[in-house]
Amino acid sequence: MKTWSTDTLPTQQQFAYWREVVHEAFAALDPRSLGPDAGFSSSAAMQQLGDLNLARIISAPQTVSREFPHIRSDPQDRLFVNLQLAGEGHVRQGHRDAHVPAGSFSIVDIARPYQLRFDGPFELLSIRIPREQLMPLVSAPNALTARTIDASSGVGRVAAQYMRALAEGGDTLQARHGDDDLHEHLCSHLCGLIARASGDARPLAGKHASTLESSESFVRAVKAYATSALADPDLSVHTIARRFGVSVRYVHKAFTAADTTAAVWIRAERLKRCAQDLANPADTRLVSAIASRWGFGDIPHFTKAFTAAFGASPSRFRRLQR
């Protein structure tokens, strides 16, 4: 993860540095401060997951513009999906102008001029994705940008939670699963959720396609979140339901359509991580410590489950693998 912060600089140098950060981290853009002349406290943390570029921004009031000269000097065929975490923003592109309150998100096309405005301090999760990953999924691409997409309920909420899960678990996903296939799936799932949340997704064939796609999208979002939280011993169907604002029954129903249950999937993923650590010659921790690291508090239960899954006790598995 790469980070930038103006807080270590003298106040008179902070905004000039922030302009450089915006250009380096995102694209050729023109930020303008809307606050007092002295001081511009801002920070950004960025990580890369394949074609996805995720940045968490905490910053002071400002406008950010991208005009034709910027596009000519730095052409990019990408989109920014901006999830408003705190504060509020305004986005303008083409003939549309939208107000984006906290908890909602919007999309801008980097290949066309646009302007963002934040009248107060704000926090933003900005995700840069390739145009070709999202645009084919929507029926009216020209109507996708500079709109407020509600993330307080429905698929919009699932999409926003998925974005948060990717940002929170990005380091783990990259460190432990740094393969292109996984990153491609993450990007594909995110784009599917965004298209669905926009209410403009291309329809699938079949009578129950809409319900099926929504259920599959929810399961993918849960798996992305759970993957980043496997070490949490409290991770369960109940915590997942609270996290996504749905009922426990809905979680069970969605996973039933995927021919498993959330609890079974979580246990299998945890056992898989334990097996990876046990097979690692450099890992000298006790079996109980490895089990605890991946959320197993009951060691006899862990031993029984591991033996059933891998055909050998954890200790024997470690000896055979090494």
Backbone bond lengths (Angstrom), bond angles and torsions (degrees), N, CA, C in turn:
res aa  C-N    CA-C-N  psi(-1)  N-CA   C-N-CA  omega(-1)  CA-C   N-CA-C  phi
1 M - - - 1.462 - - 1.523 108.97 -
2 K 1.311 115.75 134.85 1.456 120.87 178.35 1.523 108.96 -106.16
3 T 1.326 116.46 136.48 1.463 119.96 -176.95 1.526 111.17 -128.93
4 W 1.324 114.82 152.33 1.455 122.46 175.34 1.529 107.97 -136.28
5 S 1.331 116.96 147.66 1.457 120.64 176.55 1.522 109.52 -152.93
6 T 1.312 115.37 141.06 1.461 119.78 177.86 1.530 111.59 -90.54
7 D 1.331 117.48 -8.10 1.462 120.83 -167.99 1.526 114.02 -68.04
8 T 1.337 117.68 -19.15 1.470 119.75 -179.70 1.526 111.94 -89.05
9 L 1.335 117.06 -2.26 1.470 121.09 -176.58 1.522 111.15 -99.10
10 P 1.324 117.40 155.84 1.468 120.15 171.66 1.525 109.89 -57.99
11 T 1.320 117.53 145.78 1.462 121.00 -173.29 1.531 112.40 -55.95
12 Q 1.328 118.09 -35.70 1.454 119.75 -176.32 1.527 112.80 -72.65
13 Q 1.342 117.37 -12.20 1.469 120.76 179.70 1.523 113.14 -103.65
14 Q 1.327 116.99 -5.82 1.465 119.50 -170.22 1.531 113.37 -66.17
15 F 1.316 117.84 -46.81 1.458 118.11 -175.78 1.528 111.78 -69.36
16 A 1.326 117.38 -38.15 1.463 119.89 177.95 1.532 110.48 -59.68
17 Y 1.326 115.51 -40.00 1.465 119.21 177.68 1.525 110.60 -66.82
18 W 1.350 116.99 -40.28 1.460 120.25 -179.70 1.535 111.37 -61.50
19 R 1.320 117.22 -37.09 1.469 120.32 176.95 1.526 110.05 -59.65
20 E 1.320 117.17 -41.08 1.464 120.90 178.59 1.527 110.91 -66.04
21 V 1.335 116.23 -40.12 1.464 120.76 179.46 1.525 110.51 -61.10
22 V 1.332 116.73 -47.48 1.467 121.38 -178.40 1.526 110.54 -59.28
23 H 1.329 116.49 -42.52 1.463 120.44 -179.11 1.519 110.99 -67.89
24 E 1.331 116.94 -42.18 1.466 120.79 -177.71 1.528 111.81 -71.64
25 A 1.312 117.25 -42.84 1.460 120.32 -170.78 1.524 113.43 -84.75
26 F 1.320 118.21 -28.57 1.458 119.60 -170.87 1.528 113.03 -118.10
27 A 1.310 117.11 -69.33 1.460 121.38 -178.43 1.521 106.98 -173.33
28 A 1.328 116.04 176.69 1.455 120.23 174.50 1.530 107.83 -69.22
29 L 1.330 115.65 107.65 1.459 122.32 -175.62 1.519 109.16 -137.31
30 D 1.320 116.25 164.10 1.461 121.56 -179.46 1.526 109.53 -122.74
31 P 1.346 118.09 89.97 1.471 119.92 176.34 1.532 110.97 -80.56
32 R 1.325 115.90 142.30 1.462 122.00 177.29 1.525 108.39 -132.24
33 S 1.323 116.32 129.53 1.457 120.55 -178.63 1.523 110.98 -71.89
34 L 1.333 116.03 140.54 1.465 121.96 175.29 1.522 111.47 -109.60
35 G 1.332 116.28 2.24 1.451 120.41 -176.93 1.520 112.41 -100.47
36 P 1.335 116.59 -166.84 1.466 121.28 177.43 1.529 111.02 -59.48
37 D 1.316 116.64 156.97 1.467 121.02 -178.35 1.525 111.64 -63.86
38 A 1.322 117.55 -35.75 1.467 120.80 -175.74 1.520 110.26 -91.90
39 G 1.325 115.71 126.38 1.459 121.46 172.90 1.519 113.70 84.27
40 F 1.328 114.93 138.58 1.465 120.53 177.70 1.522 107.31 -153.61
41 S 1.336 115.69 80.38 1.458 121.37 -176.13 1.533 110.26 -73.40
42 S 1.323 116.37 115.56 1.468 121.10 -177.22 1.512 110.15 -151.85
43 S 1.344 115.56 153.28 1.461 120.34 176.50 1.522 109.41 -150.10
44 A 1.327 115.58 157.54 1.462 121.76 176.15 1.516 108.33 -145.75
45 A 1.322 115.98 141.56 1.465 122.67 176.09 1.518 107.42 -128.81
46 M 1.332 116.50 126.24 1.462 120.15 -172.03 1.514 110.91 -127.90
47 Q 1.345 115.35 143.76 1.452 121.46 174.59 1.520 109.45 -141.85
48 Q 1.317 115.36 157.46 1.450 122.16 -176.55 1.521 109.95 -117.93
49 L 1.334 116.65 129.97 1.459 122.53 173.66 1.528 107.19 -126.38
50 G 1.308 116.56 88.36 1.452 119.94 -176.45 1.516 110.44 61.84
51 D 1.333 116.48 -123.07 1.464 121.04 179.89 1.519 112.97 -79.95
52 L 1.325 117.02 -8.27 1.458 120.63 179.58 1.518 110.87 -89.03
53 N 1.318 116.05 132.83 1.448 122.32 175.47 1.523 106.76 -119.57
54 L 1.349 117.50 115.48 1.461 121.66 -174.14 1.523 109.74 -113.05
55 A 1.323 116.10 128.62 1.465 120.76 -179.68 1.523 110.16 -133.05
56 R 1.323 114.86 130.09 1.475 120.89 174.59 1.525 106.96 -102.91
57 I 1.319 116.27 122.13 1.463 122.34 -172.64 1.526 109.52 -119.33
58 I 1.314 116.38 129.87 1.463 122.50 171.76 1.520 105.90 -122.35
59 S 1.314 117.33 118.30 1.454 117.38 -170.40 1.522 112.71 -149.73
60 A 1.340 113.27 174.07 1.459 122.73 -177.64 1.528 109.85 -92.20
61 P 1.329 117.93 168.05 1.467 121.01 -179.64 1.529 111.95 -54.87
62 Q 1.338 116.50 137.84 1.462 120.61 -176.44 1.523 110.70 -170.78
63 T 1.318 114.89 165.51 1.458 121.75 165.29 1.519 107.40 -113.73
64 V 1.319 116.52 150.50 1.460 122.17 177.24 1.527 107.02 -133.11
65 S 1.339 116.31 119.53 1.458 120.80 -176.98 1.521 110.97 -119.11
66 R 1.320 114.82 148.05 1.462 121.56 171.02 1.526 106.82 -130.60
67 E 1.320 115.33 116.09 1.454 121.42 -176.74 1.529 109.88 -115.10
68 F 1.332 116.42 178.00 1.462 120.42 -175.93 1.533 113.70 -57.38
69 P 1.352 119.48 -39.77 1.477 117.92 176.96 1.527 112.87 -60.46
70 H 1.351 116.72 -37.07 1.467 119.64 177.27 1.531 110.36 -66.42
71 I 1.318 116.56 -40.10 1.464 120.30 -178.62 1.523 110.59 -65.92
72 R 1.333 116.49 -39.81 1.479 119.71 178.95 1.518 111.60 -66.78
73 S 1.322 116.71 -37.04 1.469 119.54 -178.04 1.520 112.77 -79.22
74 D 1.339 116.74 -24.84 1.467 121.13 -176.74 1.533 109.23 -143.08
75 P 1.334 117.47 71.71 1.463 119.67 -178.15 1.528 111.29 -69.55
76 Q 1.334 116.54 131.98 1.463 121.99 177.41 1.520 108.81 -140.77
77 D 1.305 116.66 133.79 1.456 120.99 178.78 1.526 108.61 -102.25
78 R 1.324 115.98 63.83 1.454 122.12 -175.26 1.518 110.69 -135.34
79 L 1.324 114.35 171.56 1.453 121.90 177.19 1.519 109.01 -124.68
80 F 1.331 116.75 147.65 1.456 122.03 170.19 1.525 108.28 -104.73
81 V 1.330 116.92 125.78 1.457 122.50 170.38 1.520 106.12 -104.43
82 N 1.323 116.93 114.60 1.463 122.29 -173.48 1.519 110.77 -110.69
83 L 1.340 115.67 111.31 1.467 122.34 177.87 1.524 108.33 -94.70
84 Q 1.316 116.60 118.08 1.460 122.04 -178.23 1.527 109.07 -79.58
85 L 1.333 117.06 106.67 1.461 121.46 -177.74 1.528 112.09 -84.96
86 A 1.314 116.80 -35.42 1.462 121.73 179.31 1.521 108.54 -153.10
87 G 1.324 115.70 155.97 1.454 118.80 -174.94 1.524 109.82 73.05
88 E 1.315 115.95 -165.10 1.454 119.96 178.14 1.516 109.97 -143.38
89 G 1.319 115.80 156.59 1.452 120.52 -178.52 1.517 111.46 -133.91
90 H 1.322 114.66 169.76 1.457 122.48 174.25 1.523 106.85 -131.57
91 V 1.317 116.45 139.38 1.457 120.83 -179.57 1.519 108.74 -128.91
92 R 1.332 115.55 137.73 1.462 120.80 177.14 1.517 108.92 -132.31
93 Q 1.311 116.93 128.02 1.465 121.83 173.68 1.521 107.48 -150.47
94 G 1.324 115.66 130.37 1.456 119.24 -175.61 1.503 110.67 62.84
95 H 1.336 116.83 -133.35 1.463 120.94 -178.39 1.522 112.48 -93.48
96 R 1.350 118.27 5.50 1.469 120.64 -177.83 1.528 111.33 -105.93
97 D 1.323 114.18 144.40 1.464 122.30 178.93 1.521 106.69 -138.36
98 A 1.343 117.84 118.96 1.467 120.66 -173.72 1.512 111.25 -125.76
99 H 1.327 114.85 143.91 1.461 122.65 172.36 1.520 107.30 -93.89
100 V 1.356 116.78 130.51 1.464 121.31 -175.50 1.525 108.71 -119.61
101 P 1.329 118.07 99.17 1.478 120.33 179.12 1.521 110.90 -76.77
102 A 1.316 115.73 167.41 1.469 120.06 177.41 1.524 109.77 -58.64
103 G 1.326 115.51 137.05 1.448 121.11 -178.89 1.512 114.03 94.34
104 S 1.324 117.79 -3.37 1.455 122.21 176.81 1.520 109.14 -113.64
105 F 1.334 115.82 169.52 1.458 118.13 175.30 1.514 110.49 -140.04
106 S 1.322 114.72 163.79 1.455 121.48 -179.83 1.523 108.78 -142.23
107 I 1.328 115.71 168.94 1.455 121.77 -176.44 1.527 108.80 -129.90
108 V 1.334 116.63 138.28 1.465 121.07 172.31 1.521 108.84 -128.03
109 D 1.323 115.04 150.38 1.462 123.36 179.52 1.528 107.81 -98.37
110 I 1.330 117.42 116.36 1.464 120.75 -175.54 1.533 111.60 -68.23
111 A 1.317 117.81 -19.42 1.465 120.97 -178.86 1.527 112.45 -79.63
112 R 1.343 117.52 -3.65 1.458 121.69 179.89 1.530 109.58 -129.07
113 P 1.329 118.12 151.36 1.465 120.11 179.79 1.528 111.38 -59.95
114 Y 1.329 115.49 144.80 1.461 120.70 175.75 1.513 109.17 -157.64
115 Q 1.319 116.03 167.57 1.468 121.44 176.36 1.525 109.59 -140.78
116 L 1.333 115.42 137.62 1.462 123.16 171.68 1.524 108.07 -112.58
117 R 1.312 116.95 143.20 1.464 120.42 177.31 1.517 109.40 -135.77
118 F 1.339 115.60 131.25 1.457 122.27 177.65 1.524 107.00 -125.78
119 D 1.322 116.47 109.00 1.471 120.84 -174.51 1.520 113.11 -79.22
120 G 1.320 117.41 -14.09 1.453 121.57 178.09 1.512 110.33 -138.80
121 P 1.334 118.04 177.80 1.471 119.99 175.65 1.527 109.83 -56.88
122 F 1.319 116.52 148.33 1.460 119.12 -174.82 1.522 110.69 -151.67
123 E 1.343 114.40 164.07 1.459 122.10 172.29 1.523 107.34 -131.35
124 L 1.324 115.44 134.37 1.455 121.07 -171.83 1.521 109.75 -137.76
125 L 1.336 116.60 139.45 1.457 121.70 168.17 1.514 106.33 -106.40
126 S 1.316 116.29 111.39 1.464 121.69 -176.17 1.523 108.94 -109.95
127 I 1.343 115.83 123.47 1.458 121.36 -177.31 1.522 108.83 -118.62
128 R 1.322 115.82 121.82 1.463 120.96 179.40 1.527 109.22 -96.90
129 I 1.322 116.39 123.76 1.460 121.23 -177.55 1.529 109.82 -129.18
130 P 1.331 117.98 150.99 1.467 120.65 177.45 1.523 110.99 -66.09
131 R 1.314 115.92 140.39 1.464 120.66 -179.67 1.531 112.04 -57.26
132 E 1.353 116.05 -41.04 1.464 118.99 -174.35 1.524 113.34 -68.11
133 Q 1.338 116.97 -13.42 1.464 120.17 178.50 1.526 112.16 -81.09
134 L 1.335 116.67 -31.17 1.466 120.26 -174.62 1.523 113.37 -104.78
135 M 1.323 118.16 -45.06 1.453 120.75 -171.45 1.533 114.42 -57.76
136 P 1.337 119.66 -37.93 1.473 118.00 178.41 1.523 113.84 -64.52
137 L 1.334 117.65 -15.09 1.458 120.98 -177.22 1.523 113.04 -87.75
138 V 1.330 118.04 -9.38 1.457 120.77 -176.93 1.520 109.92 -112.50
139 S 1.324 115.85 147.20 1.456 120.79 -175.84 1.523 112.33 -81.05
140 A 1.333 117.62 -24.68 1.466 120.70 -179.03 1.533 108.72 -133.10
141 P 1.335 118.08 78.71 1.467 121.11 -175.29 1.521 113.78 -55.47
142 N 1.341 117.41 -36.28 1.456 119.90 -177.26 1.522 112.83 -68.26
143 A 1.331 117.02 -16.80 1.463 120.69 -179.10 1.521 112.53 -97.92
144 L 1.322 116.58 5.63 1.466 119.83 -173.46 1.522 112.94 -81.37
145 T 1.318 117.72 -32.80 1.463 121.27 -170.24 1.530 112.23 -87.39
146 A 1.354 113.29 161.12 1.468 121.84 177.15 1.524 111.82 52.37
147 R 1.333 115.46 45.32 1.455 122.31 174.51 1.516 108.84 -126.36
148 T 1.318 116.41 150.79 1.462 120.87 174.84 1.523 108.31 -89.18
149 I 1.328 116.60 119.72 1.460 121.21 179.47 1.523 107.44 -107.53
150 D 1.311 116.00 115.85 1.463 122.54 -175.25 1.530 110.24 -68.71
151 A 1.322 116.40 130.63 1.463 121.02 179.38 1.524 111.49 -118.70
152 S 1.324 116.74 22.95 1.463 119.84 -178.57 1.523 112.42 -89.19
153 S 1.329 118.00 -15.14 1.459 120.37 -178.95 1.525 109.46 -158.58
154 G 1.333 115.49 171.07 1.450 121.20 174.48 1.515 113.57 62.34
155 V 1.336 115.94 -151.26 1.462 121.20 -177.55 1.532 110.54 -66.20
156 G 1.334 117.16 -29.70 1.461 119.69 177.63 1.511 111.44 -59.90
157 R 1.340 116.15 -40.03 1.464 120.63 178.32 1.526 110.41 -66.21
158 V 1.337 116.19 -42.38 1.463 120.07 178.69 1.528 110.19 -62.31
159 A 1.345 116.54 -42.83 1.458 120.49 179.63 1.531 111.13 -61.12
160 A 1.335 116.39 -44.29 1.466 120.36 -179.75 1.520 111.10 -65.12
161 Q 1.344 117.25 -41.77 1.459 120.41 178.32 1.530 110.73 -64.60
162 Y 1.315 116.50 -35.48 1.463 120.73 177.44 1.528 110.32 -64.55
163 M 1.331 116.05 -42.94 1.468 120.07 177.19 1.528 110.61 -59.89
164 R 1.326 115.97 -45.80 1.462 120.29 179.47 1.530 110.80 -62.23
165 A 1.329 116.02 -41.75 1.464 119.97 -179.71 1.522 111.04 -62.87
166 L 1.315 117.27 -40.96 1.461 120.52 177.85 1.526 110.79 -62.81
167 A 1.331 116.05 -42.86 1.465 119.78 -179.33 1.524 111.37 -67.27
168 E 1.335 116.62 -41.88 1.464 120.35 -177.62 1.525 111.96 -72.80
169 G 1.327 117.21 -32.92 1.462 120.54 -176.99 1.506 114.30 -104.56
170 G 1.345 117.15 10.14 1.463 120.35 -174.97 1.510 114.57 -57.69
171 D 1.335 117.08 -43.82 1.463 120.35 -179.34 1.523 110.81 -62.74
172 T 1.338 116.17 -43.72 1.461 119.93 -179.88 1.520 110.95 -65.42
173 L 1.330 115.94 -44.03 1.462 119.84 -179.67 1.520 111.12 -61.80
174 Q 1.322 116.45 -40.54 1.455 118.99 -178.45 1.520 111.78 -74.55
175 A 1.329 116.49 -38.97 1.459 120.00 -176.72 1.520 112.04 -70.61
176 R 1.324 116.59 -39.12 1.462 119.85 -173.68 1.518 113.75 -99.58
177 H 1.350 116.48 -18.31 1.459 118.83 -175.97 1.525 109.40 -136.89
178 G 1.308 118.24 49.83 1.446 120.98 -174.38 1.512 113.80 -75.94
179 D 1.324 118.05 50.30 1.457 120.24 179.54 1.518 110.09 -111.95
180 D 1.320 115.06 150.27 1.454 120.72 -174.96 1.521 112.17 -65.00
181 D 1.335 117.49 -34.79 1.460 120.01 -178.58 1.524 111.21 -60.88
182 L 1.336 116.67 -44.91 1.453 119.80 -179.81 1.522 110.67 -62.48
183 H 1.332 116.51 -47.31 1.456 120.43 -178.41 1.529 110.86 -62.38
184 E 1.320 116.72 -36.69 1.463 120.01 177.65 1.529 110.66 -65.12
185 H 1.341 116.77 -40.41 1.461 120.51 178.34 1.526 110.72 -65.62
186 L 1.332 117.10 -41.86 1.463 120.14 179.67 1.522 110.63 -60.08
187 C 1.327 115.79 -44.54 1.463 120.30 179.94 1.521 110.68 -65.35
188 S 1.325 116.53 -42.61 1.460 120.92 -179.55 1.526 111.27 -62.63
189 H 1.336 116.22 -44.17 1.467 119.95 -179.60 1.527 110.76 -64.98
190 L 1.324 116.50 -42.33 1.458 119.81 179.63 1.521 110.70 -61.27
191 C 1.323 117.04 -45.62 1.466 120.41 -179.10 1.530 111.12 -63.33
192 G 1.335 116.75 -37.85 1.456 119.70 177.39 1.518 112.25 -62.79
193 L 1.321 116.20 -41.09 1.463 120.45 178.50 1.528 111.32 -66.70
194 I 1.333 116.20 -42.45 1.470 119.75 -179.63 1.522 110.34 -63.33
195 A 1.331 116.39 -44.29 1.462 119.89 179.05 1.520 110.58 -60.47
196 R 1.328 115.93 -41.71 1.460 120.15 -179.10 1.526 110.25 -68.39
197 A 1.321 116.57 -41.12 1.464 120.32 -178.51 1.526 111.25 -66.10
198 S 1.325 116.85 -30.43 1.465 120.11 -179.59 1.522 111.94 -71.27
199 G 1.346 116.62 -12.89 1.453 120.53 -178.25 1.506 113.11 73.68
200 D 1.347 115.73 15.05 1.459 120.77 -174.04 1.519 111.86 -124.82
201 A 1.337 116.24 18.13 1.464 118.73 -176.35 1.520 110.85 -69.54
202 R 1.320 115.13 147.05 1.460 119.54 174.16 1.526 108.86 -64.14
203 P 1.323 119.01 134.11 1.463 120.29 -177.97 1.519 111.82 -69.46
204 L 1.342 115.14 144.33 1.453 120.76 173.55 1.520 109.15 -87.49
205 A 1.320 116.00 158.20 1.450 119.81 177.45 1.520 109.59 -76.02
206 G 1.325 117.02 148.71 1.465 119.38 174.95 1.504 112.51 107.95
207 K 1.305 115.57 148.75 1.458 122.00 -174.78 1.515 112.78 -63.92
208 H 1.343 116.40 -39.74 1.470 119.80 -174.38 1.523 111.63 -105.65
209 A 1.337 117.77 20.36 1.465 120.39 -174.08 1.513 111.71 -62.85
210 S 1.349 117.96 -39.94 1.459 120.59 -177.33 1.518 111.12 -62.93
211 T 1.343 116.72 -46.94 1.460 120.73 179.14 1.515 111.09 -63.92
212 L 1.339 116.18 -41.83 1.453 120.46 -178.98 1.520 110.95 -63.88
213 E 1.335 116.97 -44.71 1.459 120.07 -178.74 1.524 110.95 -64.13
214 S 1.347 117.19 -41.21 1.456 120.69 179.28 1.521 110.60 -61.79
215 S 1.330 116.98 -43.26 1.459 121.51 179.30 1.518 111.07 -64.28
216 E 1.328 116.86 -44.14 1.464 120.80 179.70 1.523 110.57 -64.41
217 S 1.325 117.12 -40.34 1.465 120.61 178.87 1.518 110.97 -62.99
218 F 1.345 115.84 -40.84 1.463 120.12 178.85 1.526 110.79 -62.94
219 V 1.326 117.15 -44.64 1.470 120.83 179.57 1.518 110.39 -61.86
220 R 1.332 117.32 -41.97 1.470 119.80 178.56 1.526 110.92 -62.33
221 A 1.336 115.84 -41.61 1.463 119.34 179.59 1.526 111.16 -64.66
222 V 1.324 116.56 -41.83 1.461 120.31 178.55 1.521 110.52 -62.81
223 K 1.321 117.08 -42.99 1.462 120.33 -179.39 1.527 110.91 -63.65
224 A 1.333 116.91 -39.19 1.466 119.47 178.35 1.523 110.49 -63.64
225 Y 1.342 116.41 -43.89 1.461 119.83 178.56 1.525 110.94 -65.41
226 A 1.342 116.81 -46.93 1.464 120.97 -176.92 1.519 111.63 -63.80
227 T 1.328 117.07 -34.54 1.467 120.22 178.63 1.517 111.08 -59.82
228 S 1.323 116.34 -36.29 1.464 119.94 -179.93 1.524 112.48 -81.80
229 A 1.348 117.56 -8.40 1.464 120.72 -175.19 1.523 112.73 -122.95
230 L 1.332 117.57 17.34 1.467 120.47 -176.87 1.523 112.88 -60.30
231 A 1.324 116.94 -29.65 1.461 120.29 -178.13 1.531 112.61 -74.70
232 D 1.306 117.06 -12.99 1.462 121.05 -179.16 1.527 109.23 -78.98
233 P 1.323 118.75 114.21 1.481 120.07 -178.61 1.527 112.89 -63.53
234 D 1.326 117.43 -18.68 1.469 120.79 -179.50 1.523 112.99 -85.81
235 L 1.330 117.62 -5.34 1.459 120.32 179.41 1.533 109.76 -60.86
236 S 1.323 116.92 124.93 1.462 121.35 -177.07 1.519 108.82 -159.95
237 V 1.313 115.47 177.40 1.466 120.20 176.55 1.532 109.97 -59.89
238 H 1.320 117.28 -37.52 1.468 120.81 -178.58 1.528 111.61 -68.37
239 T 1.326 117.81 -42.96 1.467 119.14 179.11 1.522 110.69 -68.64
240 I 1.333 117.23 -34.00 1.471 120.58 176.33 1.524 109.78 -64.20
241 A 1.315 117.05 -44.45 1.463 120.68 179.58 1.528 110.86 -60.23
242 R 1.344 116.73 -43.69 1.468 119.70 178.17 1.523 110.91 -65.24
243 R 1.321 116.72 -40.69 1.462 121.16 -178.13 1.532 111.49 -60.17
244 F 1.336 116.50 -41.75 1.460 120.50 -175.17 1.529 113.00 -98.13
245 G 1.324 116.82 1.35 1.453 119.66 176.32 1.516 114.16 67.83
246 V 1.338 116.58 35.52 1.465 121.50 179.24 1.524 108.24 -126.34
247 S 1.323 115.78 174.48 1.458 120.04 178.64 1.526 110.36 -84.54
248 V 1.331 115.44 158.04 1.464 120.57 175.12 1.524 109.57 -60.55
249 R 1.302 116.38 -37.08 1.469 120.78 179.27 1.529 110.92 -61.05
250 Y 1.335 116.05 -39.89 1.469 118.91 179.36 1.528 110.81 -64.50
251 V 1.336 117.20 -40.13 1.468 120.60 177.89 1.523 109.78 -60.64
252 H 1.335 116.66 -47.06 1.464 120.60 179.57 1.529 110.98 -60.18
253 K 1.318 116.40 -43.92 1.459 120.79 -177.69 1.523 111.07 -64.16
254 A 1.347 117.03 -42.63 1.460 120.42 -179.13 1.527 111.14 -63.66
255 F 1.327 117.25 -42.02 1.463 120.09 -179.02 1.530 111.76 -74.45
256 T 1.327 117.32 -27.63 1.465 119.66 175.67 1.522 110.39 -61.88
257 A 1.333 116.46 -37.48 1.462 120.45 176.95 1.526 111.36 -65.00
258 A 1.346 116.40 -22.89 1.459 121.10 178.39 1.530 111.62 -95.07
259 D 1.348 116.32 12.94 1.468 122.82 176.86 1.524 113.60 62.09
260 T 1.321 117.25 34.78 1.463 121.17 175.23 1.520 107.76 -157.21
261 T 1.305 117.24 -172.95 1.460 121.71 171.34 1.517 108.04 -125.60
262 A 1.318 116.57 159.45 1.462 119.82 179.98 1.526 110.82 -61.36
263 A 1.323 116.17 -41.36 1.473 119.96 -178.31 1.526 111.30 -64.39
264 V 1.324 116.87 -43.01 1.469 120.70 179.23 1.521 110.52 -64.19
265 W 1.327 116.39 -42.20 1.468 119.71 -179.44 1.524 110.93 -64.50
266 I 1.332 117.26 -44.25 1.467 121.09 -179.85 1.532 110.22 -62.08
267 R 1.330 116.48 -45.17 1.465 119.49 179.97 1.533 110.93 -61.66
268 A 1.331 117.13 -42.19 1.460 120.64 179.80 1.523 111.44 -62.79
269 E 1.329 116.72 -41.45 1.464 120.29 179.32 1.523 110.80 -67.02
270 R 1.322 116.65 -40.02 1.466 119.60 177.96 1.528 111.17 -64.50
271 L 1.320 116.72 -42.69 1.469 120.23 178.28 1.527 110.41 -62.85
272 K 1.315 116.32 -37.78 1.460 120.15 179.06 1.537 110.65 -62.58
273 R 1.340 116.60 -42.21 1.475 120.06 178.78 1.530 110.22 -65.90
274 C 1.320 116.87 -39.87 1.469 120.36 177.89 1.529 109.95 -61.36
275 A 1.322 116.75 -43.57 1.462 120.45 179.75 1.518 111.31 -61.88
276 Q 1.325 117.08 -39.94 1.467 120.58 178.37 1.526 110.92 -61.90
277 D 1.341 116.24 -42.88 1.461 119.44 -179.49 1.529 111.54 -70.51
278 L 1.321 116.90 -38.63 1.470 119.88 179.37 1.525 111.24 -65.74
279 A 1.324 117.21 -30.58 1.464 120.78 -179.57 1.521 112.66 -83.51
280 N 1.312 116.91 -6.45 1.467 121.33 -177.44 1.530 109.72 -85.47
281 P 1.340 119.45 113.43 1.472 121.46 -178.49 1.524 113.64 -60.02
282 A 1.326 116.17 -26.13 1.464 119.73 -177.82 1.521 112.74 -80.11
283 D 1.332 116.90 -10.50 1.458 120.62 -177.81 1.532 108.84 -92.93
284 T 1.326 116.16 108.71 1.471 121.22 -175.76 1.525 112.75 -103.25
285 R 1.312 117.72 10.33 1.463 120.04 -178.97 1.528 111.03 -67.84
286 L 1.333 115.31 155.39 1.451 120.38 173.80 1.529 110.20 -63.20
287 V 1.332 115.64 153.96 1.459 120.38 177.68 1.526 110.20 -56.25
288 S 1.318 116.69 -41.96 1.468 120.41 -179.41 1.530 111.36 -62.82
289 A 1.332 116.87 -35.56 1.465 120.46 179.22 1.526 110.86 -68.01
290 I 1.324 116.60 -39.68 1.465 120.55 178.19 1.528 109.68 -66.06
291 A 1.315 116.03 -43.64 1.463 119.81 178.81 1.529 110.84 -60.48
292 S 1.322 116.24 -43.79 1.453 121.09 179.28 1.523 111.07 -64.92
293 R 1.335 115.65 -37.31 1.475 120.42 179.62 1.523 111.50 -57.90
294 W 1.335 116.56 -32.20 1.460 120.44 -177.33 1.527 112.71 -106.91
295 G 1.330 116.35 27.60 1.457 120.03 167.57 1.508 116.69 90.05
296 F 1.346 118.11 6.06 1.463 120.54 178.53 1.527 109.16 -92.63
297 G 1.332 116.83 111.64 1.450 120.09 179.11 1.523 113.31 -93.15
298 D 1.323 116.11 -24.44 1.462 122.12 -179.22 1.525 108.31 -100.18
299 I 1.341 117.36 100.76 1.469 121.06 -173.40 1.533 112.32 -65.78
300 P 1.350 119.74 -44.01 1.478 118.01 176.38 1.533 112.11 -57.89
301 H 1.317 117.17 -40.63 1.464 120.54 177.90 1.532 110.39 -64.04
302 F 1.341 115.92 -41.91 1.464 120.09 178.02 1.528 110.48 -60.47
303 T 1.331 116.95 -47.39 1.465 120.80 -178.76 1.523 110.97 -58.68
304 K 1.326 116.76 -43.43 1.460 121.14 -179.75 1.533 110.98 -64.44
305 A 1.340 116.01 -45.02 1.463 120.38 -178.85 1.523 110.93 -66.59
306 F 1.343 116.56 -41.75 1.465 120.55 -179.27 1.533 110.24 -64.42
307 T 1.320 116.72 -43.76 1.468 120.95 -179.77 1.526 110.88 -61.88
308 A 1.322 116.32 -40.77 1.459 120.19 178.72 1.526 111.64 -65.77
309 A 1.322 116.37 -34.42 1.465 120.24 -176.86 1.521 112.80 -80.63
310 F 1.333 118.38 -35.68 1.461 121.08 -171.89 1.527 114.09 -116.93
311 G 1.336 117.66 -0.30 1.460 120.25 175.57 1.507 114.64 74.35
312 A 1.306 117.59 13.80 1.464 122.10 177.79 1.515 108.15 -158.06
313 S 1.323 116.10 151.51 1.455 119.71 176.94 1.528 108.68 -65.89
314 P 1.330 118.28 159.74 1.463 120.07 179.29 1.530 112.74 -54.22
315 S 1.346 118.13 -43.52 1.465 120.91 -178.97 1.529 111.30 -65.02
316 R 1.332 116.29 -44.08 1.456 119.73 179.39 1.535 110.67 -67.17
317 F 1.315 116.12 -39.94 1.469 120.55 177.70 1.529 109.96 -58.55
318 R 1.337 115.71 -42.93 1.471 119.47 -179.74 1.531 110.22 -62.54
319 R 1.326 117.87 -44.09 1.475 120.31 -179.48 1.536 110.91 -64.72
320 L 1.321 116.41 -42.09 1.471 119.38 -178.77 1.519 111.59 -66.24
321 Q 1.305 116.52 -39.16 1.466 120.17 -177.69 1.517 111.99 -71.57
322 R 1.315 116.75 -29.08 1.474 119.78 -174.42 1.511 111.90 -96.81
